[in-house]
Amino acid sequence: MAPHTGLHNYQVNDISTSSQSQLILMMYDGALQAVNQSIQCMNLKDVSGQSKYILKTQDIINELSLALDMEQGGEVSKTLEQLYQFVLNQLIQANITSDKMYLESVIKVLSPLRDAWSRIAETSNGETETPEPVPPGTRFAAKC
């Protein structure tokens, strides 16, 4: 077995056995990591890398937006949608202007949201609910 195959299997297992709140937390972590990588690329004047990580962040934010349940989520979902749209706009501006200010504003928005989901994930870890396994290759689209 190739080393990367073991890592892939671990990642699939980690995702498929995580609760929805843990999956959302992983998405926030991924978005923040990609934003920080984009800032590093900006510092190095690596426009290609900058764009790559900004697009990765946009993909994650779009998934978070699509996962919102606007009917059951009420005002919380509406507010999150507005924040996600703001973040997407800031990412576009960052990619156009190569100005870190826009990425720093993204971090200021996503960090508190990530921390809130971390507390939710911690709270839900104490519950006896076991998540249903997700078949490999299934895309995540939780309704929040």
MODELLER restraints for C-alpha pairs under 7 A, 6 or more apart:
rsr = mdl.restraints
at = mdl.atoms
rsr.add(forms.Gaussian(group=physical.xy_distance, feature=features.Distance(at['CA:12:A'], at['CA:136:A']), mean=6.50, stdev=0.5))
rsr.add(forms.Gaussian(group=physical.xy_distance, feature=features.Distance(at['CA:15:A'], at['CA:23:A']), mean=6.85, stdev=0.5))
rsr.add(forms.Gaussian(group=physical.xy_distance, feature=features.Distance(at['CA:16:A'], at['CA:133:A']), mean=5.37, stdev=0.5))
rsr.add(forms.Gaussian(group=physical.xy_distance, feature=features.Distance(at['CA:16:A'], at['CA:134:A']), mean=4.75, stdev=0.5))
rsr.add(forms.Gaussian(group=physical.xy_distance, feature=features.Distance(at['CA:17:A'], at['CA:131:A']), mean=6.31, stdev=0.5))
rsr.add(forms.Gaussian(group=physical.xy_distance, feature=features.Distance(at['CA:17:A'], at['CA:133:A']), mean=5.66, stdev=0.5))
rsr.add(forms.Gaussian(group=physical.xy_distance, feature=features.Distance(at['CA:18:A'], at['CA:131:A']), mean=6.65, stdev=0.5))
rsr.add(forms.Gaussian(group=physical.xy_distance, feature=features.Distance(at['CA:19:A'], at['CA:131:A']), mean=5.59, stdev=0.5))
rsr.add(forms.Gaussian(group=physical.xy_distance, feature=features.Distance(at['CA:20:A'], at['CA:142:A']), mean=6.34, stdev=0.5))
rsr.add(forms.Gaussian(group=physical.xy_distance, feature=features.Distance(at['CA:21:A'], at['CA:117:A']), mean=6.51, stdev=0.5))
rsr.add(forms.Gaussian(group=physical.xy_distance, feature=features.Distance(at['CA:21:A'], at['CA:120:A']), mean=6.60, stdev=0.5))
rsr.add(forms.Gaussian(group=physical.xy_distance, feature=features.Distance(at['CA:21:A'], at['CA:121:A']), mean=5.16, stdev=0.5))
rsr.add(forms.Gaussian(group=physical.xy_distance, feature=features.Distance(at['CA:22:A'], at['CA:121:A']), mean=5.46, stdev=0.5))
rsr.add(forms.Gaussian(group=physical.xy_distance, feature=features.Distance(at['CA:25:A'], at['CA:114:A']), mean=6.16, stdev=0.5))
rsr.add(forms.Gaussian(group=physical.xy_distance, feature=features.Distance(at['CA:25:A'], at['CA:117:A']), mean=5.72, stdev=0.5))
rsr.add(forms.Gaussian(group=physical.xy_distance, feature=features.Distance(at['CA:25:A'], at['CA:118:A']), mean=6.19, stdev=0.5))
rsr.add(forms.Gaussian(group=physical.xy_distance, feature=features.Distance(at['CA:27:A'], at['CA:60:A']), mean=6.39, stdev=0.5))
rsr.add(forms.Gaussian(group=physical.xy_distance, feature=features.Distance(at['CA:28:A'], at['CA:114:A']), mean=5.55, stdev=0.5))
rsr.add(forms.Gaussian(group=physical.xy_distance, feature=features.Distance(at['CA:31:A'], at['CA:57:A']), mean=4.86, stdev=0.5))
rsr.add(forms.Gaussian(group=physical.xy_distance, feature=features.Distance(at['CA:31:A'], at['CA:60:A']), mean=6.15, stdev=0.5))
rsr.add(forms.Gaussian(group=physical.xy_distance, feature=features.Distance(at['CA:32:A'], at['CA:107:A']), mean=6.61, stdev=0.5))
rsr.add(forms.Gaussian(group=physical.xy_distance, feature=features.Distance(at['CA:34:A'], at['CA:53:A']), mean=5.12, stdev=0.5))
rsr.add(forms.Gaussian(group=physical.xy_distance, feature=features.Distance(at['CA:34:A'], at['CA:54:A']), mean=6.85, stdev=0.5))
rsr.add(forms.Gaussian(group=physical.xy_distance, feature=features.Distance(at['CA:34:A'], at['CA:56:A']), mean=6.63, stdev=0.5))
rsr.add(forms.Gaussian(group=physical.xy_distance, feature=features.Distance(at['CA:34:A'], at['CA:57:A']), mean=5.82, stdev=0.5))
rsr.add(forms.Gaussian(group=physical.xy_distance, feature=features.Distance(at['CA:35:A'], at['CA:53:A']), mean=6.50, stdev=0.5))
rsr.add(forms.Gaussian(group=physical.xy_distance, feature=features.Distance(at['CA:35:A'], at['CA:54:A']), mean=6.43, stdev=0.5))
rsr.add(forms.Gaussian(group=physical.xy_distance, feature=features.Distance(at['CA:35:A'], at['CA:57:A']), mean=6.54, stdev=0.5))
rsr.add(forms.Gaussian(group=physical.xy_distance, feature=features.Distance(at['CA:35:A'], at['CA:103:A']), mean=6.48, stdev=0.5))
rsr.add(forms.Gaussian(group=physical.xy_distance, feature=features.Distance(at['CA:37:A'], at['CA:53:A']), mean=6.48, stdev=0.5))
rsr.add(forms.Gaussian(group=physical.xy_distance, feature=features.Distance(at['CA:38:A'], at['CA:49:A']), mean=6.70, stdev=0.5))
rsr.add(forms.Gaussian(group=physical.xy_distance, feature=features.Distance(at['CA:38:A'], at['CA:50:A']), mean=4.43, stdev=0.5))
rsr.add(forms.Gaussian(group=physical.xy_distance, feature=features.Distance(at['CA:38:A'], at['CA:53:A']), mean=5.20, stdev=0.5))
rsr.add(forms.Gaussian(group=physical.xy_distance, feature=features.Distance(at['CA:38:A'], at['CA:54:A']), mean=6.21, stdev=0.5))
rsr.add(forms.Gaussian(group=physical.xy_distance, feature=features.Distance(at['CA:39:A'], at['CA:100:A']), mean=6.33, stdev=0.5))
rsr.add(forms.Gaussian(group=physical.xy_distance, feature=features.Distance(at['CA:41:A'], at['CA:47:A']), mean=6.88, stdev=0.5))
rsr.add(forms.Gaussian(group=physical.xy_distance, feature=features.Distance(at['CA:41:A'], at['CA:49:A']), mean=5.69, stdev=0.5))
rsr.add(forms.Gaussian(group=physical.xy_distance, feature=features.Distance(at['CA:41:A'], at['CA:50:A']), mean=5.04, stdev=0.5))
rsr.add(forms.Gaussian(group=physical.xy_distance, feature=features.Distance(at['CA:42:A'], at['CA:50:A']), mean=5.95, stdev=0.5))
rsr.add(forms.Gaussian(group=physical.xy_distance, feature=features.Distance(at['CA:42:A'], at['CA:98:A']), mean=6.66, stdev=0.5))
rsr.add(forms.Gaussian(group=physical.xy_distance, feature=features.Distance(at['CA:51:A'], at['CA:95:A']), mean=6.08, stdev=0.5))
rsr.add(forms.Gaussian(group=physical.xy_distance, feature=features.Distance(at['CA:54:A'], at['CA:91:A']), mean=6.29, stdev=0.5))
rsr.add(forms.Gaussian(group=physical.xy_distance, feature=features.Distance(at['CA:54:A'], at['CA:95:A']), mean=6.90, stdev=0.5))
rsr.add(forms.Gaussian(group=physical.xy_distance, feature=features.Distance(at['CA:58:A'], at['CA:88:A']), mean=6.19, stdev=0.5))
rsr.add(forms.Gaussian(group=physical.xy_distance, feature=features.Distance(at['CA:61:A'], at['CA:84:A']), mean=6.32, stdev=0.5))
rsr.add(forms.Gaussian(group=physical.xy_distance, feature=features.Distance(at['CA:65:A'], at['CA:81:A']), mean=6.03, stdev=0.5))
rsr.add(forms.Gaussian(group=physical.xy_distance, feature=features.Distance(at['CA:65:A'], at['CA:84:A']), mean=6.54, stdev=0.5))
rsr.add(forms.Gaussian(group=physical.xy_distance, feature=features.Distance(at['CA:67:A'], at['CA:141:A']), mean=5.09, stdev=0.5))
rsr.add(forms.Gaussian(group=physical.xy_distance, feature=features.Distance(at['CA:67:A'], at['CA:142:A']), mean=5.10, stdev=0.5))
rsr.add(forms.Gaussian(group=physical.xy_distance, feature=features.Distance(at['CA:67:A'], at['CA:143:A']), mean=4.82, stdev=0.5))
rsr.add(forms.Gaussian(group=physical.xy_distance, feature=features.Distance(at['CA:67:A'], at['CA:144:A']), mean=6.18, stdev=0.5))
rsr.add(forms.Gaussian(group=physical.xy_distance, feature=features.Distance(at['CA:68:A'], at['CA:77:A']), mean=5.99, stdev=0.5))
rsr.add(forms.Gaussian(group=physical.xy_distance, feature=features.Distance(at['CA:68:A'], at['CA:143:A']), mean=5.26, stdev=0.5))
rsr.add(forms.Gaussian(group=physical.xy_distance, feature=features.Distance(at['CA:68:A'], at['CA:144:A']), mean=4.96, stdev=0.5))
rsr.add(forms.Gaussian(group=physical.xy_distance, feature=features.Distance(at['CA:69:A'], at['CA:77:A']), mean=6.65, stdev=0.5))
rsr.add(forms.Gaussian(group=physical.xy_distance, feature=features.Distance(at['CA:69:A'], at['CA:143:A']), mean=5.07, stdev=0.5))
rsr.add(forms.Gaussian(group=physical.xy_distance, feature=features.Distance(at['CA:69:A'], at['CA:144:A']), mean=5.54, stdev=0.5))
rsr.add(forms.Gaussian(group=physical.xy_distance, feature=features.Distance(at['CA:70:A'], at['CA:77:A']), mean=5.58, stdev=0.5))
rsr.add(forms.Gaussian(group=physical.xy_distance, feature=features.Distance(at['CA:70:A'], at['CA:78:A']), mean=6.79, stdev=0.5))
rsr.add(forms.Gaussian(group=physical.xy_distance, feature=features.Distance(at['CA:73:A'], at['CA:144:A']), mean=6.73, stdev=0.5))
rsr.add(forms.Gaussian(group=physical.xy_distance, feature=features.Distance(at['CA:87:A'], at['CA:106:A']), mean=5.59, stdev=0.5))
rsr.add(forms.Gaussian(group=physical.xy_distance, feature=features.Distance(at['CA:90:A'], at['CA:102:A']), mean=5.24, stdev=0.5))
rsr.add(forms.Gaussian(group=physical.xy_distance, feature=features.Distance(at['CA:90:A'], at['CA:103:A']), mean=6.86, stdev=0.5))
rsr.add(forms.Gaussian(group=physical.xy_distance, feature=features.Distance(at['CA:90:A'], at['CA:106:A']), mean=6.73, stdev=0.5))
rsr.add(forms.Gaussian(group=physical.xy_distance, feature=features.Distance(at['CA:91:A'], at['CA:102:A']), mean=6.67, stdev=0.5))
rsr.add(forms.Gaussian(group=physical.xy_distance, feature=features.Distance(at['CA:91:A'], at['CA:103:A']), mean=6.58, stdev=0.5))
rsr.add(forms.Gaussian(group=physical.xy_distance, feature=features.Distance(at['CA:93:A'], at['CA:102:A']), mean=6.70, stdev=0.5))
rsr.add(forms.Gaussian(group=physical.xy_distance, feature=features.Distance(at['CA:94:A'], at['CA:100:A']), mean=6.58, stdev=0.5))
rsr.add(forms.Gaussian(group=physical.xy_distance, feature=features.Distance(at['CA:94:A'], at['CA:102:A']), mean=5.28, stdev=0.5))
rsr.add(forms.Gaussian(group=physical.xy_distance, feature=features.Distance(at['CA:94:A'], at['CA:103:A']), mean=6.31, stdev=0.5))
